Amino acid sequence: MEGSPNMRLCFLWWWDRAEEIYPYWRDGLRAAIEYIGRENDVDIYLGEMELDEEYDAILFWGDSNCSFFNVMDKYKGKKGIILTTDPHNMDNLKKLDVVFCESQPIYDAVRAQGIHAVKAFGTDSDFYEPDVKVKKDIEYFYPATFSPWKRQSTIAHYGNKLTCIGTVQPDGQEELEACKKAGVNVEIGYFPAEKIREYYQRAKNVPIPAIHGSERTVLEAMACNIVPLVNTDNKRALSYVLEYAEAKVITPRDFIESFYSHKRYAQKILKGFQ
């Protein structure tokens, strides 16, 4: 892939619900892994597995306390993580050859500990894209699981101008009820990626009130040519909006294509393992 040697790579989604979620999973990481698989041998495992030492590298998606670290010492090849949250357990991350960080604040925190880190993230830019033929008839759109840290209740005042879709976490009932009481258009469940893309394309604004994270939502919105409205206390999501403001590009879509497409993401993953 543009000069990179062929690799035998294992990607592991170490989560007990991985098989359930996988059919709905259409983000930049999956697209990057599939792109890598065009010119490299890539195996994808959902859930726990016995480690195969024939791989050149193994890559898993999770946080710094993931149970995968319990079996890490058994594997002798190169090891990397797509770090999904703030790095709470630096000792675990020091066991790895590379840590791929989803945002600048995470990257800065890992690098400060002397750990090999690569800022690598992206969205499926072939899938998420603007469509000028689609009518912009949704004023505000927020695709996120109903949960206290997503803070849907703080944007419920948009009322029927807001559409919120997603599942409901056990602790997310209050967020859901706040939206229903305010007249927000609510849809509950797992939805095909095609529907989420359509809603982005129809949306004029994408508010992101979450306490942290939501980097994926930021990039998906930008790929559809929308600058999301991000709360200033969400440093990880905000970092992408600020980076876009400083970039020498014309549109949010240009920003994604230049820096955060799934192809760019794939190249950074391969380079990180070299």
N, C-alpha and C positions, 0 to 999 in steps of 0.2 A: 504494500500500500504506500505508493510514492517513496520507494526506496527502503521500506522497512522489511526485515527478514521475515520469512514465514514462521509463524508460531503455532504451537498447540496450546490453546488456552481453554481453561475451564472457568465458566462463570456460574457462581453459586448464589441463589437467593435463599438464604438461610432463615426461612420463616415458615411456621406451621400452616399458614393460610395461603402460601404462595400458589399452589395449584388452583385454588379458588379464585384468586385475584388475577392470575396471569392472562386469561382471555380478555380482560378489560384494560390491561396494561399496555399503553401505547405512548410511551414517553421517550425522551432523548436517550436514556441509557439503553433501553431495549433496541432502539434504532441504531445506536452506535455499535452495540454488540453484533447485531445482524450485519452491519456494514463491515465490521472487522472480519466476519465470517465469510465474506466474499473471496478473500485471498488468504485466509488463515483457517486452521482447523479449530473450531469452537464448539465445545459441548456446554449445554445449559442444563443445570440441575435445579429443581425446585424442592426445597426442603433439605434435610440432612442427607449426607452421603459419606461413603468411605472414600478417603482421599486417594487419588491415583497419582503416584509419583512420576508417571511418565509425562505429565504436563510440563511445558516450559514455565507456565505461570498459572496461578489460580487467583481469581478475582471474586470478591464477594461484596454484597450490598448490605450495609447495616450500620450499627453504631459502635462506639468504642467499648461497649460492654457486651457485645453480641456473644452468644454461647459458642460461636465458631472458634473463638480463641481457646476454648478448652481442649481442642484437638490440634491446634496450630503447630505444636512442636513435632507432631508426627510427619509433617510435610516438609520436604527438603528443598523443593523448588522455590522460585520467586513467589512472593505473596503480596497481594494488594487489596485494599478496601476502598469501596466507594462510600465515603463517610457521609452519613445522612443527617447527623446532628452535631451539636457542639461537642468537642473532644473532652469528655469527662475523665476517661481512663487513659492517660498518656503511656503508662507502663505497657498496656496491651498494644498500643499503636507502635511502640518501639520494637515490637517483635516482627514488624512487617518491613518489606523492602520499599514499599511506596504507599502513600496515603493520598487518594484522589479526593480533593475537597470541593464541595458544591458551591462555595461562595468565598469571597475575599476574607471575611472575618474568621471563618473556620481555617482557611489557609494560613492566615497570620498567626493564629493560636498554635497550630501544629508546627509551623516553621520556627516559632520562638523556642520550642523545646529541642531544636536540632534534629528533628525528624524529617526524612525525605518526603516532601509534599509536592503535589502538582495540583494547581487549580484547574479542574476539569469538570465541565458541566455543559449541557446543551439540551436542545429540544429537537423533536423530529420535524425538521424544517420542510421535508417533502410532504408531510401530512398536515401539519398546522400551517395554514397560509391564508391570506385574505382572499375574499371572493367578492368582487365588485358587483356581481349579479344578485347577491343576497341583500335583502332590505335590512337596514339598521333599525330594528323595531324594539330592541331591548335596551333600556336606558342604563341599567346596571346589572352585571352578571358576576356571580361568585360561585365557582365550583369547589366545594370543600366539605369534608366530613363535618357534621354538626358535633362540636366539642367545645368546651370552655376556652381552649387555647386558640381556636379559630375565631372566636368572638363575633359570630354572626349577629348577636344581639346589639352590637354597637353600630351596625349599619341597617338595623331593622326599620329605622325612621324613614328610609326611602320608600317604604310601603310597597304598593303594587308596581312601582317603577323598578323594583329589584327582583331578580330571579336567583334563587339559591337551590342548587341541586347537590345531592350526595347522600351517603349513608348517615346513620345516627349512632354515635358511640354511646355506651352505657351511661356516661356522664354528660351527654349532650342534649338531654331532653329540654332543659331550660332554654338553651339557645334556640332550639326548634320552636318551642312554644312562644318565645318572644317574637320570632318572625311571623308565625301564624297570626298572633294577636295584632300585629301591625299591618297585616294584609299582604305580606310578601308572597310572591309566587314561589311555592315550595314544591320540589319533586324529590322523593326519597327513593334511594336504591343505588345499585351499580348500573352505570349507563355505558353503552357502546361509545368508543372514542369518537365515532362519527357524529354522534349527537352533541358531545361536548364541543367538538370543533365547530359545528353549525352554530351553537350558542355564542361562541367567541366571535364568529363572523357576523352575527346579528347584533352583537353588543356594541354600545357606544363607549362604555366605561367598564373597567374591571377593578372594583375596590378589593383590597386585600387587608383586612383588619387583623390578621393573625398575629399572635404574640411573637412568633419566630417562624423560621422556615418559609414554605410556600415559594421557594425559588422556582420550582417547576411551573407554577401558575404564572409567575412573572414572565418567564421565557415563552410560554405558550401564547400568552396575550400579545407579547411583542411580535411573535412570529405572525400573528394575525393583524399586525399593524396598530396595536393599541398600547399606549403607555399606561400601565396599571397605577392605581391610586394606592400607595403603600403607606402604612402607618410608620412614623419616624422611629418608633421604638423597636421595629423589626429590622435590625441592622443587616441581617443576611439578605433579606429580600430587597431592602432599600439600596444595598450596594450595587445591584444591577441597574436600578433606575439612575443612580448617580453616575455610574460608568457610561450609561447611554448618553446622559446629558453632556459628558465630556468628549464623547467619541465624535470623530469627524465623519458622520453619516447623516443622511437626510431623514430617513424614516426608521421607526423601530424594526421593521422588517429588514432593512439594510443592516442594522446592528446585529441581528440574529445571523444573517447570511455571512457576515464578515467575521464574526467571533464565536457564535454559539450554536451553530448548526450541529446536527448529529455527526456529520463527517468530520468537523473540527474536533468534536468530542472523541471520536474514535482514534484520530491521529494522536491526541494527547495521551490516551490510554496506552497505545502501542509504544509511544516514546517514553512513557514513564517506566515501562518494563525493560527498556534497553540498558 
